[in-house]
Every structure is written in structure tokens, then in C-alpha cells.
Amino acid sequence: MTELQRYLAEEVAEDHADGIITRREAVRRLGLLGVSGSAAVAMLAAAVGDAAAKQGVAGAAGGHGRRRRGAHGSSVAWAPAATEAITFAGPRGTLMAAWAPAAGKAHGAVLVIHENRGLNDHIRNVAGRFAASGYSALALDLLSEEGGTAAFPGEAEVAAALSAAAPARFDEDMKAAVTELRRRVPRRRLNAIGFCFGGGMVWRLLASGEKRLAAAAPFYGPFPTGGDLSGTRATVLGVYAGRDTRVNATRDAARAALEAARLDHQIATFTQADHAFFNDTGARYNAAAAQEAWHRVLILFGLVR
């Protein structure tokens, strides 16, 4: 099992342990990911044990997670702009995306990378929020080669298709999306953001030597083993959840790589939040943490001061 496949399988096990999906559904989804029945049972049991231990993680949002004065003022736009479906040339064929142009002259552009659920309405909404804030946004569909997220019947099949693809392919597709952003929004700051699986993809994009990004915000994404960030120039905001012990196991490696590359960076850990806390359509949504994290991203990308 590859690093990416293990991460996606652990996502399923964690969803079961947190009561989001049933054991039967978890076993089905793990089967789609190529996990055998006995291995699935063991993985689910371990996740349930980890979830019980996680209940002991507590604490107010302090240190790295404090709310800033004025963090939720009128300068932060939440009502999203509309997105449109677009296609553009990729390294192996046509790539698909949702495009949200800023009203008027864009201050810059943002590449948005989706969770393991693919390019869905939530991710389109995130792209629309950036457009409403003055940054044009492109939300890439990493399953373009398979016909796009909409070609699959459900979330489990989307995750299985992502698991079956070579991660290096995603690196190339993301670079092509950066090229498309530069074409559409020339001579402006280019940034990237990703969530869960997409957070891990943003770390991979940075480790691939992508030099055109001014800033990046990977949200609770696993840092790739041996990732070297010396080839990028981006300022990085690594966003983590205090209760997300699984992804947090790679946080020290991310910090070490950032320091080794001498990149301007901040690690923000929201101690009372859990994995996927930014997704307002999910069971783990944490409104306070999501709003503060959004504000910090807007500061990072230069949208507010």
C-alpha cells in the first residue's frame, strides 16, 4: 500500500470511528481501496481505539489558535461568487476545473485543491469565497483524466479512483493549473490552498519545486515522507487541528522541512478542532476555528492587513 493509499484508507477508518459512516460502509469503502477483509477489521479496530484516546485531547484555542481582534470584520467576504466549469490543456490531455473570476481587477489568484471527495459543491464554494474577496480562484479536478468527479456514483468511488492514480500525475496536473492561473491572471500573486487530501497535495506541489507560488496554505494534509521544500519560494501557513492526531504525526516533519528550506512560515494549530474542521458541510465543522483560519489565509494571501 502506498503512502497515499494508506492515508485514504485511514480517512475511512477515522470516519467510522467518529460515527460518520457505519462499519458495513467502512468495510465496503476499504474494499474499494484494495484493503482485504482482515486488514479492514484490524484498521477499524485501531481507529476506534484512537478515537477513544482522542477524547482526552482538550484545551482552549490558545497559543497557535487564538482569535485575533477584528478577525471577523466586514473585510472578510463569506458570500461566494458564482463559479463556471472550464477546461484547459494538461500534460496528458484536458483538465477540468471550476473557475471563479474576481469581480473587477483581481488582486491575485488561488489554486484550490479538493478533499478526497473530489471537486464538489463545497470546494466550488471555497473558490467562490476567494472570488468574492478579490482573488480569482481555480478549483482543479484531480480526476479529470477519469472524466471528472461527477463521473463517479459516490464519495467512496471518488476516493478509490484518487487512490489508484499515481501521485506524480497530480503534481503535473497541479503545475498545469498554476500555468493556467498565470495565463488568466497575469502579473499577479499566485497562491495555493488545499484541504485534507488536498492539503497533502499542496505539500507535494511545494516539494515538487514549484517556484511560481507566492504563498500556500495546506490544511491538515499529510506531509510527504522525505519532502524537500528547498525548491520553492512560497510563504507557508500550515493549518492543523489539535484533535487530528493522525495528520499531526507529520507536523514535525513539515516544520523541519520549512526550517531547512528557510521559508517564511507559520504553523497554526487549532487545539479544540478536529480533522476537516473547515468544511461547513461535514460533521467535524468548527465555525470558530474555520473563521479564524480563513482570516489567516486572507492575511497570508494579502487580501487583508
C-alpha positions as CSV (number, residue, x, y, z in Angstrom):
1,M,0.0,0.0,0.0
2,T,1.4,3.4,-1.0
3,E,1.6,6.4,1.3
4,L,-1.4,8.0,-0.4
5,Q,-3.5,4.8,-0.4
6,R,-2.8,4.3,3.4
7,Y,-3.9,7.9,4.1
8,L,-7.1,7.5,2.2
9,A,-7.8,4.2,3.9
10,E,-7.2,5.8,7.3
11,E,-9.6,8.5,6.4
12,V,-12.3,5.9,6.0
13,A,-11.4,4.2,9.3
14,E,-11.5,7.6,11.1
15,D,-14.9,8.4,9.6
16,H,-16.2,5.1,11.0
17,A,-14.6,5.7,14.4
18,D,-16.2,9.1,14.7
19,G,-19.6,7.7,13.8
20,I,-19.9,9.4,10.4
21,I,-20.2,6.1,8.5
22,T,-21.3,2.6,9.6
23,R,-19.0,-0.3,9.9
24,R,-20.6,-2.0,6.9
25,E,-20.0,1.1,4.8
26,A,-16.4,1.5,6.1
27,V,-15.6,-2.1,5.1
28,R,-17.1,-1.5,1.7
29,R,-15.1,1.6,1.1
30,L,-11.9,0.0,2.3
31,G,-12.6,-2.9,-0.1
32,L,-12.8,-0.3,-2.9
33,L,-9.4,0.9,-1.8
34,G,-8.0,-2.6,-2.0
35,V,-7.9,-3.4,1.7
36,S,-8.6,-7.0,2.5
37,G,-11.3,-8.0,4.9
38,S,-9.0,-9.0,7.7
39,A,-6.9,-5.9,7.3
40,A,-10.0,-3.7,7.2
41,V,-11.2,-5.2,10.5
42,A,-7.9,-4.5,12.1
43,M,-7.7,-1.0,10.8
44,L,-11.2,-0.2,12.0
45,A,-10.5,-1.6,15.5
46,A,-7.3,0.5,15.7
47,A,-9.2,3.7,14.6
48,V,-11.9,3.1,17.3
49,G,-9.2,2.8,19.9
50,D,-7.5,6.0,18.6
51,A,-10.8,7.8,18.7
52,A,-11.3,6.9,22.4
53,A,-7.9,8.2,23.2
54,K,-8.6,11.4,21.3
55,Q,-11.4,12.2,23.6
56,G,-8.7,13.1,26.1
57,V,-7.3,15.8,23.9
58,A,-8.6,19.1,25.2
59,G,-7.7,22.8,25.8
60,A,-8.9,26.2,24.7
61,A,-7.7,27.5,21.4
62,G,-4.6,29.2,22.7
63,G,-1.0,29.6,21.5
64,H,-1.3,28.8,17.8
65,G,-5.1,29.1,17.7
66,R,-6.1,32.4,19.3
67,R,-8.7,34.6,17.7
68,R,-7.3,37.9,16.6
69,R,-9.0,41.2,17.3
70,G,-11.1,42.2,14.2
71,A,-10.7,38.7,12.7
72,H,-14.3,38.6,11.6
73,G,-14.8,42.2,10.4
74,S,-16.5,43.4,7.3
75,S,-13.4,43.0,5.2
76,V,-13.8,39.2,5.3
77,A,-16.2,38.1,2.5
78,W,-18.2,34.9,3.1
79,A,-20.9,35.1,0.4
80,P,-19.4,33.2,-2.5
81,A,-19.3,34.4,-6.1
82,A,-20.5,32.1,-8.9
83,T,-18.2,29.5,-10.5
84,E,-18.2,28.2,-14.0
85,A,-16.9,24.9,-15.4
86,I,-13.8,25.2,-17.6
87,T,-11.3,23.0,-19.3
88,F,-7.7,23.6,-20.2
89,A,-4.7,21.8,-21.5
90,G,-2.9,19.4,-19.2
91,P,0.2,17.2,-19.6
92,R,-1.8,14.2,-20.7
93,G,-5.0,15.7,-22.0
94,T,-7.8,18.0,-21.0
95,L,-8.0,19.1,-17.4
96,M,-11.3,20.1,-15.7
97,A,-11.9,22.8,-13.1
98,A,-14.3,25.3,-11.5
99,W,-13.3,28.9,-12.3
100,A,-14.4,31.8,-10.1
101,P,-13.2,35.1,-11.5
102,A,-12.9,38.1,-9.2
103,A,-15.3,40.9,-9.8
104,G,-13.3,43.7,-11.4
105,K,-9.5,43.6,-11.4
106,A,-8.2,40.6,-9.5
107,H,-5.6,41.2,-6.8
108,G,-4.2,37.8,-7.5
109,A,-5.2,34.2,-8.0
110,V,-5.6,31.0,-5.9
111,L,-5.3,27.3,-6.9
112,V,-7.8,25.3,-4.8
113,I,-7.2,21.6,-4.3
114,H,-10.1,19.4,-3.1
115,E,-10.5,16.8,-0.4
116,N,-10.8,13.1,-1.1
117,R,-14.4,13.7,-2.1
118,G,-13.3,15.4,-5.3
119,L,-14.4,18.6,-6.9
120,N,-17.8,19.1,-5.2
121,D,-20.1,22.0,-4.3
122,H,-18.2,22.7,-1.1
123,I,-14.9,23.2,-2.9
124,R,-16.7,25.3,-5.6
125,N,-18.0,27.4,-2.7
126,V,-14.5,27.9,-1.4
127,A,-13.3,29.1,-4.8
128,G,-16.3,31.5,-4.9
129,R,-15.4,32.9,-1.5
130,F,-11.9,33.9,-2.8
131,A,-13.5,35.5,-5.9
132,A,-15.8,37.5,-3.6
133,S,-12.7,38.6,-1.7
134,G,-11.0,39.9,-4.8
135,Y,-8.9,36.9,-5.8
136,S,-9.7,34.8,-8.9
137,A,-9.8,31.1,-8.0
138,L,-9.4,27.9,-9.9
139,A,-10.5,24.6,-8.3
140,L,-8.8,21.8,-10.1
141,D,-10.5,18.4,-10.5
142,L,-7.7,15.8,-10.0
143,L,-9.9,13.1,-11.6
144,S,-10.1,14.9,-14.9
145,E,-8.3,12.0,-16.6
146,E,-11.1,9.7,-15.4
147,G,-13.9,12.0,-16.7
148,G,-14.1,14.2,-13.6
149,T,-15.6,13.8,-10.1
150,A,-19.1,13.8,-11.5
151,A,-18.4,10.6,-13.4
152,F,-18.4,8.6,-10.2
153,P,-21.5,7.5,-8.3
154,G,-20.4,8.5,-4.8
155,E,-17.6,9.6,-2.5
156,A,-16.3,6.1,-1.9
157,E,-15.7,5.6,-5.6
158,V,-14.1,9.1,-5.9
159,A,-11.6,8.2,-3.1
160,A,-10.8,4.8,-4.7
161,A,-10.1,6.5,-8.1
162,L,-7.8,9.0,-6.4
163,S,-6.0,6.1,-4.6
164,A,-5.5,4.3,-7.9
165,A,-3.8,7.2,-9.6
166,A,0.0,7.9,-9.4
167,P,0.7,10.8,-7.1
168,A,3.3,12.2,-9.6
169,R,0.4,12.7,-12.0
170,F,-1.3,15.0,-9.6
171,D,1.9,17.0,-9.3
172,E,2.0,17.5,-13.0
173,D,-1.7,18.4,-13.2
174,M,-1.3,21.0,-10.4
175,K,1.6,22.6,-12.2
176,A,-0.5,22.8,-15.3
177,A,-3.2,24.5,-13.2
178,V,-0.7,27.1,-12.0
179,T,0.2,27.8,-15.6
180,E,-3.5,28.3,-16.4
181,L,-3.9,30.6,-13.5
182,R,-0.9,32.7,-14.6
183,R,-2.4,32.9,-18.1
184,R,-5.8,34.0,-16.8
185,V,-4.4,36.4,-14.1
186,P,-1.1,37.6,-15.4
187,R,1.4,39.6,-13.3
188,R,-0.4,38.9,-10.0
189,R,0.4,36.8,-6.9
190,L,-0.3,33.1,-7.3
191,N,-1.3,31.1,-4.2
192,A,-2.5,27.6,-3.4
193,I,-4.7,26.1,-0.8
194,G,-5.8,22.5,-0.2
195,F,-7.8,20.6,2.4
196,C,-7.2,17.1,3.8
197,F,-6.1,15.0,0.8
198,G,-5.8,18.4,-1.0
199,G,-3.6,19.7,1.8
200,G,-1.3,16.8,1.3
201,M,-1.3,17.6,-2.5
202,V,-0.3,21.2,-1.8
203,W,2.6,20.0,0.3
204,R,3.6,17.8,-2.7
205,L,3.3,20.8,-5.0
206,L,5.7,22.7,-2.9
207,A,8.0,19.8,-2.7
208,S,8.0,19.4,-6.4
209,G,10.0,22.6,-6.8
210,E,7.1,24.8,-7.9
211,K,8.6,28.3,-7.8
212,R,5.7,30.4,-9.0
213,L,3.7,30.4,-5.8
214,A,3.9,33.4,-3.6
215,A,2.1,31.6,-0.7
216,A,0.4,28.3,0.2
217,A,-1.9,27.1,2.9
218,P,-2.1,23.3,3.3
219,F,-5.0,22.5,5.7
220,Y,-4.4,19.4,7.8
221,G,-2.7,17.5,5.0
222,P,-0.1,14.8,5.5
223,F,3.5,15.9,4.7
224,P,5.1,13.6,2.2
225,T,7.9,11.3,3.5
226,G,11.2,12.9,2.7
227,G,9.6,16.0,1.3
228,D,12.2,18.7,0.4
229,L,10.9,22.3,0.2
230,S,14.1,23.9,-0.9
231,G,12.9,24.3,-4.5
232,T,10.0,26.7,-3.6
233,R,9.9,30.3,-2.5
234,A,6.4,30.4,-1.1
235,T,5.4,31.7,2.3
236,V,3.6,28.8,4.0
237,L,0.8,28.7,6.5
238,G,0.4,25.1,7.8
239,V,-3.1,24.6,9.4
240,Y,-3.6,21.8,11.8
241,A,-6.3,20.6,14.2
242,G,-5.4,19.7,17.8
243,R,-7.6,16.6,17.8
244,D,-6.3,15.4,14.5
245,T,-3.6,13.1,15.9
246,R,-3.2,11.1,12.6
247,V,-2.2,14.0,10.4
248,N,-0.4,15.8,13.3
249,A,2.1,12.9,13.3
250,T,3.6,14.5,10.2
251,R,3.6,18.1,11.5
252,D,7.1,18.0,12.9
253,A,8.4,16.8,9.6
254,A,6.7,19.7,7.8
255,R,8.1,22.2,10.3
256,A,11.6,20.7,9.9
257,A,11.4,20.9,6.1
258,L,10.2,24.5,6.3
259,E,13.0,25.5,8.5
260,A,15.6,23.6,6.5
261,A,14.4,25.5,3.4
262,R,14.4,28.8,5.3
263,L,10.9,29.6,4.2
264,D,8.8,32.2,5.9
265,H,6.1,30.1,7.6
266,Q,3.6,29.7,10.4
267,I,2.2,26.5,11.9
268,A,-1.3,27.2,13.2
269,T,-2.9,24.5,15.4
270,F,-6.5,24.9,16.5
271,T,-6.5,22.9,19.6
272,Q,-10.2,22.3,20.0
273,A,-10.8,21.5,16.4
274,D,-10.7,18.1,14.6
275,H,-9.7,17.0,11.1
276,A,-11.7,18.7,8.3
277,F,-12.9,21.4,10.6
278,F,-13.1,24.0,7.8
279,N,-15.7,22.0,5.8
280,D,-19.1,23.5,6.7
281,T,-20.9,20.6,5.1
282,G,-19.2,18.0,7.3
283,A,-19.7,16.5,10.7
284,R,-16.5,17.9,12.1
285,Y,-17.1,21.6,11.2
286,N,-15.9,24.0,13.8
287,A,-17.2,27.5,13.0
288,A,-14.9,29.5,15.2
289,A,-11.7,27.7,14.0
290,A,-12.9,27.9,10.4
291,Q,-13.5,31.6,10.5
292,E,-10.1,32.3,12.2
293,A,-8.3,30.0,9.8
294,W,-10.0,31.8,6.8
295,H,-8.9,35.1,8.1
296,R,-5.3,34.0,8.5
297,V,-5.4,32.7,4.9
298,L,-6.7,36.1,3.7
299,I,-3.8,37.8,5.5
300,L,-1.3,35.3,4.0
301,F,-2.6,35.9,0.5
302,G,-2.5,39.6,1.0
303,L,-6.3,40.2,1.0
304,V,-6.5,41.9,4.4
305,R,-3.9,43.6,6.5
